[in-house]
Amino acid sequence: MVQRARRAVVFTGAGISTECGIPDFRSPGGFWTRYKPIEFSAFLASPDTRLEAWRRFLMIRETIARAEPGESHKAVASLVARGHVSHVITQNIDGLHLTSGVPAEQIIEIHGNGTYAKCLSCGLRHELSWVAEDIAAKARAPHCVSCGGIVKSATISFGQAMPEQDMADARAATLNADLFIAIGSSLQVFPAAGFPVLAKQNRTPLVILNREETGLDGLADLVIHADSAPVLRAVMAQIDSG
Ligand code: NAD
């Protein structure tokens, strides 16, 4: 299926980055087994909650900053370079598709990017190193250096509006796809998980590659319950052998 594809979309979740040492959310030992997610409204409502959210985020950020793209990211980058995959739609905020060599214009980060922060009022970018220093110095959540607004990681929290342009781009790529492959996602987080559904509604073959069952297995044309790296290695070997 991959060999024939010319405009496949690869849709990734936290599972593609576990081989890089970044825990996913729902697996045992994952982040959610330890911390309840902070909703966007709670983040806005209370300075103490913002400080707690930032402390957690800066902890995750250290793990992300150390991570390198894994074999699965590299296989996906290679499929993009060979013209089989048109776009990577990712729920991940770790930036590893970019560092694995997928051109920025072919990556759609529907849950934002965790490598920097933004002012929620004026949009000014703030570096995470500045945020960490500001919190260490003032023991309170950071305020925008320009307008005094609330500064938040450039990621999308539960209850926060999805980025309009990215959602439109992801929809267009999905409707144009000749194959849709979901890798390492439990496919439980909506609206993100709506993209494989949309692909199927558009009669595009759907492949799900995930270590365990997902919410959409019943919809897929092919389901592979396995770690992504060995499967993608086999796919690449098949493609290399022509
Ligand atoms: P999820 O945690 O709900 O699901 C991950 C799935 O990947 C699980 O079903 C797990 O069985 C599977 N998995 C784990 N390792 C795997 C491997 N090596 N090969 C194949 N499958 C594997 O993650 P989600 O669906 O992405 O949704 C959670 C939300 O949390 C998303 O919004 C995501 O952006 C965010 N998140 C991002 C990161 C990151 O940027 N790396 C990490 C954790 C959570």
Residues whose N, C-alpha, C, O or C-beta is under 5 A from the ligand:
A	BS01	NAD	G13 A14 G15 S17 T18 E19 I22 P23 D24 F25 R26 S27 Q91 N92 I93 D94 H111 G184 S185 S186 L187 V189 L209 N210 R211 E212 E213 A226 D227 S228
